[in-house]
Amino acid sequence: MSGPSTYNPSTGIEKWLDERLPIIRLGYDSFVDFPTPRNLNYWWTFGGILAVFLMIQIITGIVLAMHYVAHEDYAFESVQRITRDVPFGWLIQSMHANGASFFFVAVYLHMFRGLYYGSYKAPREILWILGVVIYLLMMATGFMGYVLPWGQMSYWGAMVITNLVGALPFIGEAIREWLWGGFSVGQATLNRFFSLHYLLPFVIAAVVGLHIWALHVPGNGNPVGLEARKGKDNKKDTLPFHPYYTVKDGFAIIVYLMVFAVFVFFLPTVLGHADNYIEADPLVTPAHIVPEWYYLPFYAILRAITFDIGPIDAKLGGVLAMFGAIGILFVLPWLDTSKVRSMRYRPLTRWFFIFFVVAALGLGWCGAKNPDDFVMGIEGFKFLYLGQFLTFYYFAYFIVVLPVLGIIEKPKERPASIEAAVLGTDKA
């Protein structure tokens, strides 16, 4: 996609370095002169936003680790001390805690964009798979970070989730005891989670590097789902990444950071659970144990399986459904049978995708509620039943809807090229 390098060293130092370590050439070809489809909209800015927030999380996390005490008797107090006594500790802690939520907001929008515009289709399957790997690592990192403040919800959330891992056959008990470091959540668990929470962001950064590499081989997708033409026509379909998209991405990043600043400075605790500002007590169970908001859809899927499935009991079935909800994303490029990438030209599929987004949001709502409560006060219609229905649709969308619609749906007429789509001058 990018073609031969156009970088020309202009100084003696650049020439000397280029012959030995062409890192400037790599940066120039990747982020300056990289040919990018000229029709990208603002949904494509979330990749840059995610890169910025990954750096924010790593930098603030390193600073917090300098003051955090990974001990069950002092962890809660050390977090309070950071926010009260450490110079600018309140700012660093608020940026890190709220940064996790804004990180997940951006990654969910990034993923929904990929689903809508078919960014997982050939030749970008590896790009999509690496993105799902990053998402899994983010979920593991976020969960372990949520345990570190050692509040009530941290402790009991760790107890519930690690016990669920124990339901896995053959290896579940061994994994659970390794995570615990003993026979219950305690000091050894806190040590393990702190170590892994510190390590995994650097693993994420490494996989992000692979993700960017995989992006630069076939190049960016685009809203119409067409590949940029080769040869002399490539210039008609593409623009250099700088200054066109650096300015566009920079504007979007600034706007996103402004919203982030509102939460950091004025609403620093609004996204946290009230019970997590109470020190962990193994003898007092919270009335309603819930994870952070970005895990709620999967928590609802976990709780939706209340029945045995053949030899698989309900507990194991819930765990498999929860992990399967993420695992199915790995095979998505082969489940969607349509030759057309963008849902702009697949009107029927677009409606099912809208229902899918509503189902995902609905699962998050169900995950935050008691499963035995009634939805909007409707007698007999529990959140459990709504969660089961939405879980069914979640899996049906990938296993039934996309494969079938890819065969039977007749897509709308598409432009002949990216240039034609921009100018509106031609139809295929």
Secondary structure as GFF3:
##gff-version 3
##sequence-region A 1 428
A	DSSP	alpha_helix	12	20	.	.	.	ID=ss1
A	DSSP	alpha_helix	23	31	.	.	.	ID=ss2
A	DSSP	beta_strand	35	37	.	.	.	ID=ss3
A	DSSP	three_ten_helix	42	45	.	.	.	ID=ss4
A	DSSP	alpha_helix	46	67	.	.	.	ID=ss5
A	DSSP	alpha_helix	75	84	.	.	.	ID=ss6
A	DSSP	alpha_helix	89	116	.	.	.	ID=ss7
A	DSSP	alpha_helix	125	147	.	.	.	ID=ss8
A	DSSP	alpha_helix	152	165	.	.	.	ID=ss9
A	DSSP	alpha_helix	172	180	.	.	.	ID=ss10
A	DSSP	alpha_helix	187	216	.	.	.	ID=ss11
A	DSSP	three_ten_helix	231	233	.	.	.	ID=ss12
A	DSSP	alpha_helix	234	237	.	.	.	ID=ss13
A	DSSP	beta_strand	238	240	.	.	.	ID=ss14
A	DSSP	alpha_helix	241	266	.	.	.	ID=ss15
A	DSSP	three_ten_helix	274	277	.	.	.	ID=ss16
A	DSSP	three_ten_helix	293	295	.	.	.	ID=ss17
A	DSSP	alpha_helix	296	304	.	.	.	ID=ss18
A	DSSP	alpha_helix	314	327	.	.	.	ID=ss19
A	DSSP	three_ten_helix	328	331	.	.	.	ID=ss20
A	DSSP	alpha_helix	332	335	.	.	.	ID=ss21
A	DSSP	three_ten_helix	343	345	.	.	.	ID=ss22
A	DSSP	alpha_helix	347	368	.	.	.	ID=ss23
A	DSSP	three_ten_helix	375	377	.	.	.	ID=ss24
A	DSSP	alpha_helix	383	396	.	.	.	ID=ss25
A	DSSP	pi_helix	397	401	.	.	.	ID=ss26
A	DSSP	alpha_helix	402	408	.	.	.	ID=ss27
A	DSSP	alpha_helix	418	423	.	.	.	ID=ss28
###
